[in-house]
């Protein structure tokens, strides 16, 4: 079993892709899919806490319509805010 195929990672992937809104699914789920394989334990813990936030806040941070709280600032949020993992479909 690879580190990205553990029960913990499978649960995280499910939660990332089943947020409640399609926009949040694509944003949080896309971030998980793009980056999770390289995460260390600290980054995994960050993401698990991050998923406890409300979709409206996460989307506001992603779109730049509300400021990112200090507790979330850092390398993981910097990667998230790039939005380079969101697939644009026609």
DSSP file (Angstrom, degrees, kcal/mol; ACC not computed):
  #  RESIDUE AA STRUCTURE BP1 BP2  ACC     N-H-->O    O-->H-N    N-H-->O    O-->H-N    TCO  KAPPA ALPHA  PHI   PSI    X-CA   Y-CA   Z-CA
    1    1 A X              0   0    0      0, 0.0     2,-0.1     0, 0.0     5,-0.1   0.000 360.0 360.0 360.0 125.3    0.0    0.0    0.0
    2    2 A X    >   -     0   0    0      1,-0.1     3,-2.2     3,-0.1     0, 0.0  -0.399 360.0-109.0 -75.8 158.2    1.5    3.3   -1.0
    3    3 A X  G >  S+     0   0    0      1,-0.3     3,-0.8     2,-0.2     6,-0.2   0.800 120.6  54.5 -58.1 -28.5    1.4    6.2    1.5
    4    4 A X  G 3  S+     0   0    0      1,-0.2    -1,-0.3     5,-0.1    33,-0.1   0.465 103.4  57.7 -85.1   0.7   -1.2    8.0   -0.7
    5    5 A X  G <  S+     0   0    0     -3,-2.2    -1,-0.2     4,-0.1    -2,-0.2   0.003  76.9 123.1-117.5  27.5   -3.5    4.9   -0.5
    6    6 A X  S <> S-     0   0    0     -3,-0.8     4,-2.5     1,-0.1     5,-0.2  -0.434  77.8-107.4 -80.9 161.4   -3.8    4.6    3.2
    7    7 A X  H  > S+     0   0    0      1,-0.2     4,-2.4     2,-0.2     5,-0.2   0.891 121.6  54.9 -55.3 -39.0   -7.3    4.6    4.9
    8    8 A X  H  > S+     0   0    0      1,-0.2     4,-2.4     2,-0.2    -1,-0.2   0.932 109.7  45.3 -60.4 -46.1   -6.5    8.1    6.2
    9    9 A X  H  > S+     0   0    0     -6,-0.2     4,-2.6     2,-0.2    -1,-0.2   0.877 111.0  52.9 -68.0 -37.0   -5.8    9.4    2.7
   10   10 A X  H  X S+     0   0    0     -4,-2.5     4,-2.2     2,-0.2    -1,-0.2   0.912 111.1  47.3 -63.8 -40.8   -8.8    7.7    1.2
   11   11 A X  H  X S+     0   0    0     -4,-2.4     4,-2.7    -5,-0.2    -2,-0.2   0.921 112.2  49.9 -64.2 -43.6  -11.0    9.4    3.9
   12   12 A X  H  X S+     0   0    0     -4,-2.4     4,-2.6     1,-0.2    -2,-0.2   0.911 110.1  50.3 -62.7 -41.9   -9.3   12.8    3.2
   13   13 A X  H  X S+     0   0    0     -4,-2.6     4,-2.0     2,-0.2    -1,-0.2   0.929 110.7  49.4 -62.7 -44.2   -9.9   12.4   -0.5
   14   14 A X  H  X S+     0   0    0     -4,-2.2     4,-0.8     1,-0.2    -2,-0.2   0.950 113.7  45.5 -59.3 -48.8  -13.6   11.6    0.0
   15   15 A X  H >< S+     0   0    0     -4,-2.7     3,-0.5     1,-0.2    -1,-0.2   0.875 111.2  53.6 -63.2 -37.2  -14.0   14.6    2.3
   16   16 A X  H 3< S+     0   0    0     -4,-2.6    13,-0.7     1,-0.2     3,-0.3   0.857 114.5  40.8 -65.4 -34.9  -12.1   16.9   -0.1
   17   17 A X  H 3< S+     0   0    0     -4,-2.0    -1,-0.2     1,-0.2    -2,-0.2   0.444 112.6  55.4 -95.1  -0.8  -14.4   15.9   -3.0
   18   18 A X    <<  +     0   0    0     -4,-0.8    -1,-0.2    -3,-0.5    -2,-0.1  -0.478  62.1 135.4-128.6  61.2  -17.7   15.9   -1.1
   19   19 A X  S    S-     0   0    0     -3,-0.3    36,-0.2     2,-0.3    -1,-0.1   0.839  74.1-104.9 -79.7 -36.3  -17.7   19.4    0.4
   20   20 A X  S    S+     0   0    0      1,-0.3     2,-0.4    -3,-0.1     3,-0.1   0.084  96.7  65.0 128.9 -24.5  -21.3   20.3   -0.3
   21   21 A X  S  > S-     0   0    0      1,-0.1     4,-2.5     0, 0.0    -2,-0.3  -0.976  76.4-131.5-127.2 146.6  -20.9   22.7   -3.3
   22   22 A X  H  > S+     0   0    0     -2,-0.4     4,-2.6     1,-0.2     5,-0.2   0.898 108.0  53.9 -61.1 -41.0  -19.5   21.9   -6.6
   23   23 A X  H  > S+     0   0    0      1,-0.2     4,-2.0     2,-0.2    -1,-0.2   0.923 111.5  44.0 -61.2 -44.9  -17.1   24.9   -6.5
   24   24 A X  H  >>S+     0   0    0      2,-0.2     4,-2.9     1,-0.2     5,-0.7   0.875 110.5  56.5 -68.5 -36.6  -15.6   23.8   -3.2
   25   25 A X  I  X>S+     0   0    0     -4,-2.5     4,-2.0     1,-0.2     5,-0.5   0.954 111.3  42.7 -57.0 -50.2  -15.4   20.2   -4.4
   26   26 A X  I  X5S+     0   0    0     -4,-2.6     4,-1.2     3,-0.2    -1,-0.2   0.865 119.6  44.0 -65.9 -36.0  -13.3   21.2   -7.4
   27   27 A X  I  X5S+     0   0    0     -4,-2.0     4,-1.9    -5,-0.2    -2,-0.2   0.977 123.7  30.9 -75.4 -56.3  -11.2   23.6   -5.4
   28   28 A X  I  X5S+     0   0    0     -4,-2.9     4,-2.4     2,-0.2    -3,-0.2   0.919 124.6  47.0 -70.6 -43.3  -10.5   21.5   -2.3
   29   29 A X  I  X<S+     0   0    0     -4,-2.0     4,-2.8    -5,-0.7    -3,-0.2   0.902 112.2  50.1 -64.5 -41.2  -10.6   18.2   -4.1
   30   30 A X  H  X<S+     0   0    0     -4,-1.2     4,-2.3    -5,-0.5    -1,-0.2   0.895 110.1  50.7 -64.1 -40.1   -8.3   19.5   -6.9
   31   31 A X  H  X S+     0   0    0     -4,-1.9     4,-2.1     2,-0.2     5,-0.3   0.934 111.7  48.1 -61.7 -46.3   -5.8   20.8   -4.3
   32   32 A X  H  X S+     0   0    0     -4,-2.4     4,-2.7     1,-0.2     5,-0.3   0.956 112.5  47.9 -58.2 -51.8   -5.8   17.4   -2.6
   33   33 A X  H  < S+     0   0    0     -4,-2.8     4,-0.3     1,-0.2    -1,-0.2   0.886 114.5  46.4 -58.7 -40.6   -5.4   15.5   -5.9
   34   34 A X  H  < S+     0   0    0     -4,-2.3    -1,-0.2    -5,-0.2    -2,-0.2   0.873 128.9  16.8 -71.1 -37.7   -2.5   17.7   -7.1
   35   35 A X  H >< S+     0   0    0     -4,-2.1     3,-1.8    -5,-0.2     4,-0.4   0.660  92.7  92.0-115.5 -18.3   -0.5   17.9   -3.9
   36   36 A X  G >< S+     0   0    0     -4,-2.7     3,-1.4    -5,-0.3    -3,-0.1   0.785  78.1  66.4 -59.8 -31.7   -1.3   15.1   -1.3
   37   37 A X  G 3  S+     0   0    0     -4,-0.3    -1,-0.3    -5,-0.3    -2,-0.1   0.766 106.4  42.9 -62.8 -23.9    1.3   12.6   -2.5
   38   38 A X  G <  S+     0   0    0     -3,-1.8    -1,-0.3   -34,-0.0    -2,-0.2   0.437  87.9 119.8-100.6  -0.4    4.1   14.8   -1.4
   39   39 A X    <   -     0   0    0     -3,-1.4     2,-0.1    -4,-0.4    -3,-0.0  -0.366  50.0-148.8 -71.0 142.4    2.7   15.9    2.0
   40   40 A X     >  -     0   0    0     -2,-0.1     4,-2.4     1,-0.0     5,-0.2  -0.386  40.5 -86.7 -93.3-178.2    4.5   15.2    5.2
   41   41 A X  H  > S+     0   0    0      1,-0.2     4,-2.3     2,-0.2     5,-0.2   0.874 128.2  51.9 -61.3 -38.6    2.6   14.6    8.5
   42   42 A X  H  > S+     0   0    0      2,-0.2     4,-2.1     1,-0.2    -1,-0.2   0.901 111.2  47.2 -64.9 -41.3    2.5   18.3    9.3
   43   43 A X  H  > S+     0   0    0      2,-0.2     4,-2.4     1,-0.2    -2,-0.2   0.869 110.5  52.3 -69.6 -36.4    1.0   19.2    6.0
   44   44 A X  H  X S+     0   0    0     -4,-2.4     4,-2.4     2,-0.2    -2,-0.2   0.924 110.0  49.0 -63.0 -43.9   -1.5   16.4    6.3
   45   45 A X  H  X S+     0   0    0     -4,-2.3     4,-2.1     2,-0.2    -2,-0.2   0.896 109.9  52.3 -62.6 -40.2   -2.6   17.7    9.7
   46   46 A X  H  X S+     0   0    0     -4,-2.1     4,-2.7     1,-0.2    -2,-0.2   0.943 110.3  47.8 -59.0 -48.6   -2.9   21.2    8.2
   47   47 A X  H  X S+     0   0    0     -4,-2.4     4,-2.2     1,-0.2    -2,-0.2   0.885 108.7  53.6 -63.8 -39.2   -5.2   19.9    5.4
   48   48 A X  H  < S+     0   0    0     -4,-2.4     4,-0.3     2,-0.2    -1,-0.2   0.913 112.9  43.7 -62.3 -41.5   -7.3   18.0    7.9
   49   49 A X  H >< S+     0   0    0     -4,-2.1     3,-1.5     1,-0.2     4,-0.3   0.905 110.3  56.9 -66.4 -41.2   -7.8   21.2    9.9
   50   50 A X  H >< S+     0   0    0     -4,-2.7     3,-1.8     1,-0.3    -2,-0.2   0.870  99.1  59.5 -57.3 -40.5   -8.4   23.2    6.7
   51   51 A X  T 3< S+     0   0    0     -4,-2.2    -1,-0.3     1,-0.3    -2,-0.2   0.639  93.5  66.8 -68.2 -12.3  -11.3   20.9    5.7
   52   52 A X  T <  S+     0   0    0     -3,-1.5    -1,-0.3    -4,-0.3    -2,-0.2   0.631  83.5  97.6 -80.0 -13.7  -13.1   21.8    8.9
   53   53 A X  S <  S-     0   0    0     -3,-1.8     2,-0.1    -4,-0.3    -3,-0.0  -0.313  87.6 -94.1 -72.7 158.5  -13.5   25.4    7.6
   54   54 A X     >  -     0   0    0      1,-0.1     4,-2.4    -2,-0.0     3,-0.3  -0.454  26.2-125.8 -73.0 143.9  -16.7   26.5    6.0
   55   55 A X  H  > S+     0   0    0      1,-0.2     4,-3.0     2,-0.2     5,-0.3   0.883 110.0  57.9 -56.6 -40.1  -16.9   26.3    2.2
   56   56 A X  H  > S+     0   0    0      1,-0.2     4,-1.9     2,-0.2    -1,-0.2   0.888 109.1  44.9 -61.2 -38.6  -17.8   30.0    2.0
   57   57 A X  H  > S+     0   0    0     -3,-0.3     4,-2.6     2,-0.2     5,-0.2   0.942 113.3  49.2 -69.3 -47.4  -14.6   31.0    3.8
   58   58 A X  H  X S+     0   0    0     -4,-2.4     4,-2.4     1,-0.2    -2,-0.2   0.920 114.2  45.6 -58.5 -44.9  -12.4   28.7    1.7
   59   59 A X  H  X S+     0   0    0     -4,-3.0     4,-2.5     2,-0.2     6,-0.3   0.875 110.8  53.7 -68.3 -36.6  -13.9   30.0   -1.5
   60   60 A X  H  X>S+     0   0    0     -4,-1.9     5,-1.8    -5,-0.3     6,-1.3   0.907 110.8  46.2 -62.9 -41.6  -13.6   33.6   -0.3
   61   61 A X  H  <5S+     0   0    0     -4,-2.6     3,-0.4     2,-0.2    -2,-0.2   0.927 113.2  50.0 -64.1 -45.0   -9.9   33.0    0.4
   62   62 A X  H  <5S+     0   0    0     -4,-2.4    -2,-0.2     1,-0.2    -1,-0.2   0.884 115.8  41.6 -62.4 -39.5   -9.4   31.3   -2.9
   63   63 A X  H  <5S-     0   0    0     -4,-2.5    -1,-0.2    -5,-0.1    -2,-0.2   0.570 109.5-121.8 -86.0  -9.9  -11.1   34.1   -4.8
   64   64 A X  T  <5S+     0   0    0     -4,-1.0    -3,-0.2    -3,-0.4    -4,-0.1   0.683  78.1 121.3  78.3  17.7   -9.4   36.8   -2.8
   65   65 A X  S   <S+     0   0    0     -5,-1.8     2,-0.3    -6,-0.3    -4,-0.2   0.671  76.7  31.5 -88.9 -17.1  -12.7   38.3   -1.6
   66   66 A X  S    S-     0   0    0     -6,-1.3    -2,-0.2    -9,-0.1    -1,-0.2  -0.993  94.4-104.1-135.2 145.9  -12.0   37.8    2.0
   67   67 A X        -     0   0    0     -2,-0.3     2,-0.4     1,-0.1    -6,-0.1  -0.351  33.8-112.0 -70.2 147.5   -8.5   38.0    3.7
   68   68 A X        -     0   0    0     -7,-0.1    -1,-0.1    -8,-0.1     5,-0.1  -0.650  37.2-117.2 -75.4 125.8   -6.8   34.8    4.8
   69   69 A X    >>  -     0   0    0     -2,-0.4     3,-1.9     1,-0.1     4,-0.7  -0.290  23.1-112.3 -62.6 151.3   -6.7   34.6    8.6
   70   70 A X  G >4 S+     0   0    0      1,-0.3     3,-1.1     2,-0.2    -1,-0.1   0.847 113.7  64.9 -52.3 -39.2   -3.2   34.5   10.1
   71   71 A X  G 34 S+     0   0    0      1,-0.3    -1,-0.3     3,-0.0    -2,-0.0   0.726 106.3  43.5 -61.4 -20.9   -3.6   31.0   11.3
   72   72 A X  G <4 S+     0   0    0     -3,-1.9     5,-0.4     4,-0.0    -1,-0.3   0.558  86.6 111.0-101.0 -10.4   -3.8   29.7    7.7
   73   73 A X    <<  +     0   0    0     -3,-1.1     2,-0.3    -4,-0.7     3,-0.1  -0.389  48.7  76.1 -69.3 142.2   -1.0   31.7    6.2
   74   74 A X  S  > S-     0   0    0      1,-0.1     4,-2.5    -2,-0.1     5,-0.2  -0.914  95.4 -44.5 148.1-172.1    2.1   29.8    5.2
   75   75 A X  H  > S+     0   0    0     -2,-0.3     4,-2.1     1,-0.2     5,-0.2   0.846 128.5  52.2 -59.8 -38.2    3.4   27.5    2.4
   76   76 A X  H  > S+     0   0    0      2,-0.2     4,-2.4     1,-0.2    -1,-0.2   0.940 113.1  44.1 -66.2 -45.1    0.3   25.3    2.2
   77   77 A X  H  > S+     0   0    0     -5,-0.4     4,-3.0     2,-0.2    -2,-0.2   0.886 109.7  57.1 -66.9 -36.9   -2.0   28.3    1.8
   78   78 A X  H  X S+     0   0    0     -4,-2.5     4,-0.7     1,-0.2    -1,-0.2   0.924 109.8  45.0 -57.7 -44.0    0.4   29.8   -0.7
   79   79 A X  H >X S+     0   0    0     -4,-2.1     3,-0.8     1,-0.2     4,-0.6   0.917 113.0  51.1 -64.4 -43.7    0.1   26.6   -2.8
   80   80 A X  H >< S+     0   0    0     -4,-2.4     3,-1.4     1,-0.2    -2,-0.2   0.919 105.5  55.3 -60.1 -44.6   -3.7   26.6   -2.4
   81   81 A X  H 3< S+     0   0    0     -4,-3.0    -1,-0.2     1,-0.3    -2,-0.2   0.651  92.1  71.2 -69.5 -14.7   -4.1   30.2   -3.5
   82   82 A X  H << S-     0   0    0     -3,-0.8    -1,-0.3    -4,-0.7    -2,-0.2   0.821  82.3-158.6 -66.2 -29.5   -2.2   29.6   -6.8
   83   83 A X    X<  +     0   0    0     -3,-1.4     3,-1.1    -4,-0.6    -3,-0.1   0.764  43.4 140.4  55.0  27.4   -5.3   27.6   -7.9
   84   84 A X  T 3   +     0   0    0     -5,-0.4    -1,-0.1     1,-0.2    -4,-0.1   0.419  63.3  60.4 -78.4   3.4   -3.0   25.9  -10.5
   85   85 A X  T 3  S+     0   0    0     -5,-0.2     2,-0.5   -58,-0.1    -1,-0.2   0.436  76.5 104.9-108.3  -4.2   -4.9   22.6   -9.8
   86   86 A X    <   -     0   0    0     -3,-1.1     2,-0.5   -55,-0.0   -59,-0.1  -0.695  64.9-140.5 -84.8 124.0   -8.4   23.7  -10.8
   87   87 A X        -     0   0    0     -2,-0.5     2,-0.6   -61,-0.2    -2,-0.1  -0.712   8.3-145.1 -85.7 129.4   -9.4   22.2  -14.2
   88   88 A X        -     0   0    0     -2,-0.5     2,-0.4     2,-0.0    -1,-0.0  -0.850  19.8-169.0 -95.0 121.8  -11.3   24.6  -16.4
   89   89 A X              0   0    0     -2,-0.6    -2,-0.0     1,-0.1     0, 0.0  -0.876 360.0 360.0-113.9 144.6  -13.9   22.7  -18.5
   90   90 A X              0   0    0     -2,-0.4    -1,-0.1     0, 0.0    -2,-0.0   0.430 360.0 360.0 -87.8 360.0  -15.9   24.1  -21.4
